[in-house]
């Protein structure tokens, strides 16, 4: 008996403690009833205290992983996380353009603990070549500042950055996460002709490791399920809020969130 399952693919690095990267993504896919696949870009030695080391997979081996996936079973949506080099970005772009599936970019540049996770030279390629292939990109404030080239201190600055993403960089849409701003936790979805703003009370906690990975993974899972972007954004917001509220308190630093807390449809 054949069972039809939505399939989501993550292309990202590892976190051996399971709070971020492909392991967090697979947990997020599974919790949303989506079958998860993963192609690994980098192996990291990290925990809740920081990143102790990283080994970037050669681009030709990333290509081999993606070829194995796409020649056997094409996913319904995919996301990327940590992509450390331009060469890996070129490989990913090839598959996105060939298969034309919904693509979510979480532009991972700096870990929660402040460690750089991407080559400086790769940022230009990310901005000019890879971002325009995505259905949406999900930067936090520091990432949005880096990519848009301006300082973001308030909601007006967020809208300025969104105009740069859509008008200059050429993305289809952008979700700017406002967790680094003061006040409530406000996230913004900007499409070419529409803006959606979602707000929740800020949770006073240090346990936010893997929030960006998880948020973008849930959005990807919802897209794989056939949901429109705005609905995926709303589910992602509700999911991440609950996951932070019920973080298990693991580790001695910025602990992981709870991938089992959200029970919504």
C-alpha positions as CSV (number, residue, x, y, z in Angstrom):
1,X,0.0,0.0,0.0
2,X,1.5,3.4,-1.0
3,X,1.1,6.3,1.3
4,X,1.4,9.8,-0.1
5,X,3.5,12.1,2.2
6,X,4.6,15.7,1.6
7,X,8.4,15.8,1.4
8,X,10.7,18.7,2.6
9,X,14.4,18.9,2.0
10,X,16.9,20.8,4.1
11,X,20.3,21.8,2.8
12,X,22.3,22.9,5.8
13,X,25.0,22.1,8.4
14,X,24.9,19.8,11.4
15,X,24.7,20.6,15.1
16,X,25.8,17.4,17.0
17,X,23.7,18.5,20.1
18,X,20.5,18.6,17.9
19,X,19.4,22.1,18.6
20,X,20.0,23.7,15.2
21,X,20.9,22.7,11.6
22,X,19.6,19.7,9.8
23,X,18.7,17.8,13.0
24,X,16.5,20.6,14.1
25,X,15.0,20.9,10.6
26,X,14.1,17.2,10.5
27,X,12.5,17.5,13.9
28,X,10.4,20.4,12.6
29,X,9.4,18.6,9.4
30,X,8.4,15.5,11.4
31,X,6.4,17.5,13.9
32,X,4.4,19.0,11.0
33,X,3.6,15.6,9.4
34,X,6.2,16.0,6.6
35,X,8.8,13.5,5.5
36,X,12.2,15.1,5.9
37,X,15.3,14.8,3.7
38,X,18.7,16.4,4.3
39,X,21.9,17.2,2.3
40,X,24.7,18.3,4.6
41,X,26.8,21.3,3.8
42,X,29.0,21.5,6.8
43,X,29.9,19.4,9.9
44,X,30.2,21.5,13.0
45,X,31.5,20.9,16.5
46,X,29.1,23.0,18.5
47,X,26.9,23.0,21.6
48,X,24.8,25.6,23.5
49,X,28.0,27.4,24.5
50,X,29.3,28.1,21.0
51,X,30.9,26.7,17.8
52,X,34.2,25.0,18.5
53,X,35.0,24.0,14.9
54,X,33.6,23.4,11.4
55,X,34.4,21.3,8.3
56,X,32.8,22.4,5.1
57,X,31.8,19.6,2.7
58,X,33.4,19.8,-0.7
59,X,31.0,21.3,-3.3
60,X,31.2,18.3,-5.5
61,X,30.1,16.0,-2.7
62,X,27.2,18.3,-1.9
63,X,26.3,18.0,-5.6
64,X,26.5,14.2,-5.2
65,X,24.1,14.3,-2.2
66,X,21.6,16.4,-4.1
67,X,21.8,14.3,-7.2
68,X,21.0,11.2,-5.1
69,X,17.9,12.9,-3.8
70,X,16.5,14.5,-6.9
71,X,17.1,11.5,-9.2
72,X,15.1,9.3,-6.8
73,X,12.4,11.4,-5.2
74,X,11.8,15.1,-5.8
75,X,10.8,17.0,-2.6
76,X,7.8,19.3,-2.6
77,X,9.7,22.2,-1.0
78,X,13.3,22.8,0.2
79,X,15.2,25.2,2.5
80,X,18.8,26.1,3.0
81,X,20.6,27.1,6.2
82,X,24.3,27.2,6.7
83,X,26.0,27.5,3.3
84,X,29.6,28.5,4.0
85,X,31.0,28.9,0.4
86,X,30.1,30.3,-2.9
87,X,30.9,27.0,-4.6
88,X,28.1,25.3,-2.5
89,X,25.7,28.1,-3.4
90,X,26.3,27.5,-7.1
91,X,25.5,23.8,-6.7
92,X,22.2,24.6,-4.8
93,X,21.2,27.2,-7.3
94,X,21.5,24.6,-10.1
95,X,18.9,22.3,-8.5
96,X,16.5,25.1,-7.5
97,X,16.4,26.4,-11.1
98,X,16.1,23.0,-12.6
99,X,13.3,21.7,-10.4
100,X,11.5,25.0,-9.7
101,X,10.3,24.0,-6.2
102,X,9.4,26.4,-3.4
103,X,12.7,27.4,-1.9
104,X,13.2,29.1,1.5
105,X,16.5,30.6,2.4
106,X,17.5,31.1,6.0
107,X,20.6,33.2,5.4
108,X,22.7,31.8,8.3
109,X,25.8,34.0,8.8
110,X,26.3,34.2,12.6
111,X,25.4,31.6,15.2
112,X,23.4,32.5,18.3
113,X,26.7,32.5,20.2
114,X,28.2,35.0,17.8
115,X,30.4,32.7,15.6
116,X,30.8,33.5,11.9
117,X,29.4,30.6,9.8
118,X,29.9,31.9,6.2
119,X,32.8,33.0,4.1
120,X,32.8,36.8,3.6
121,X,33.3,36.4,-0.1
122,X,30.2,34.2,-0.4
123,X,27.9,36.9,0.9
124,X,28.0,38.8,-2.4
125,X,27.0,35.7,-4.4
126,X,24.2,35.0,-1.8
127,X,22.9,38.5,-2.3
128,X,23.1,38.7,-6.1
129,X,22.5,35.1,-7.3
130,X,20.9,32.8,-4.7
131,X,18.4,35.1,-3.0
132,X,16.5,35.9,-6.2
133,X,15.8,32.2,-6.7
134,X,13.9,31.8,-3.4
135,X,10.2,32.0,-2.7
136,X,11.2,33.8,0.5
137,X,14.2,34.6,2.7
138,X,14.0,34.7,6.5
139,X,16.8,37.0,7.9
140,X,17.0,38.2,11.5
141,X,17.9,41.8,12.1
142,X,21.7,41.4,11.9
143,X,21.4,39.3,8.7
144,X,19.0,41.8,7.2
145,X,21.4,44.6,8.0
146,X,24.3,42.8,6.4
147,X,22.4,41.9,3.2
148,X,20.5,45.2,2.8
149,X,23.4,47.4,3.8
150,X,21.7,49.5,6.4
151,X,21.2,49.8,10.2
152,X,17.8,48.6,11.5
153,X,16.6,50.1,14.7
154,X,12.9,50.3,14.3
155,X,9.9,49.3,12.2
156,X,10.5,52.1,9.7
157,X,14.0,50.7,9.1
158,X,12.5,47.2,8.7
159,X,10.3,48.5,5.9
160,X,13.3,50.2,4.2
161,X,15.2,47.0,4.3
162,X,12.3,45.1,2.8
163,X,12.2,47.5,-0.1
164,X,15.9,46.8,-0.7
165,X,15.3,43.0,-0.6
166,X,12.4,43.1,-3.0
167,X,13.3,46.1,-5.2
168,X,17.1,45.9,-5.4
169,X,18.1,42.4,-4.6
170,X,15.1,40.9,-6.4
171,X,13.6,38.4,-3.9
172,X,10.0,37.4,-4.3
173,X,9.3,38.0,-0.6
174,X,11.1,38.5,2.7
175,X,10.3,37.6,6.3
176,X,12.3,39.9,8.6
177,X,12.4,38.5,12.1
178,X,12.3,41.3,14.7
179,X,13.5,39.4,17.7
180,X,16.6,41.7,18.0
181,X,14.5,44.8,18.3
182,X,13.0,46.2,21.5
183,X,9.4,45.5,22.7
184,X,7.3,42.6,21.7
185,X,8.6,39.9,19.3
186,X,7.3,41.1,15.9
187,X,7.9,39.4,12.6
188,X,7.2,40.9,9.2
189,X,6.3,39.2,5.9
190,X,6.7,41.5,2.9
191,X,5.4,40.5,-0.5
192,X,5.5,42.7,-3.6
193,X,2.0,44.1,-2.9
194,X,1.3,43.0,0.6
195,X,2.6,43.2,4.2
196,X,1.7,40.9,7.1
197,X,2.8,41.6,10.6
198,X,2.6,39.1,13.5
199,X,3.4,40.0,17.1
200,X,3.7,38.0,20.3
201,X,4.8,38.8,23.8
202,X,8.6,38.5,24.3
203,X,9.8,35.5,26.3
204,X,12.5,36.3,28.8
205,X,14.9,33.4,28.2
206,X,18.3,32.6,26.9
207,X,17.1,29.3,25.4
208,X,16.7,30.4,21.7
209,X,19.3,28.1,20.1
210,X,18.0,27.0,16.7
211,X,15.1,29.4,16.5
212,X,16.0,30.6,13.0
213,X,16.5,27.0,11.7
214,X,13.2,25.8,13.1
215,X,11.2,28.8,12.0
216,X,12.3,28.5,8.4
217,X,11.9,24.7,8.5
218,X,8.3,24.9,9.7
219,X,7.5,27.4,6.9
220,X,9.2,25.0,4.4
221,X,7.1,22.1,5.8
222,X,3.9,24.0,5.4
223,X,4.8,24.9,1.8
224,X,5.5,21.2,1.2
225,X,2.0,20.5,2.5
226,X,0.6,22.9,-0.2
227,X,-0.1,25.8,2.1
228,X,0.3,29.4,0.8
229,X,3.2,31.5,2.1
230,X,1.1,33.7,4.5
231,X,-0.5,30.7,6.1
232,X,3.0,29.0,6.4
233,X,4.3,32.2,8.0
234,X,1.5,32.3,10.6
235,X,2.0,28.6,11.5
236,X,5.8,29.3,11.8
237,X,5.2,32.2,14.1
238,X,2.8,30.2,16.4
239,X,5.1,27.2,16.4
240,X,8.3,29.1,17.3
241,X,6.5,31.1,20.0
242,X,5.3,28.0,21.7
243,X,8.7,26.3,21.2
244,X,10.5,29.1,23.0
245,X,7.9,29.3,25.8
246,X,8.4,25.7,26.6
247,X,12.1,25.3,26.0
248,X,13.5,22.3,27.9
249,X,16.4,24.2,29.5
250,X,19.1,21.9,28.2
251,X,22.8,22.7,28.1
252,X,24.9,25.3,29.9
253,X,24.4,28.2,27.5
254,X,21.8,29.2,24.9
255,X,19.7,26.0,25.1
256,X,17.5,24.6,22.4
257,X,13.8,25.2,22.0
258,X,11.0,22.6,22.2
259,X,10.1,21.0,18.9
260,X,7.3,19.1,20.4
261,X,5.4,21.9,22.1
262,X,3.2,23.1,19.2
263,X,0.0,21.1,18.6
264,X,-1.8,23.3,16.1
265,X,-3.2,22.2,12.8
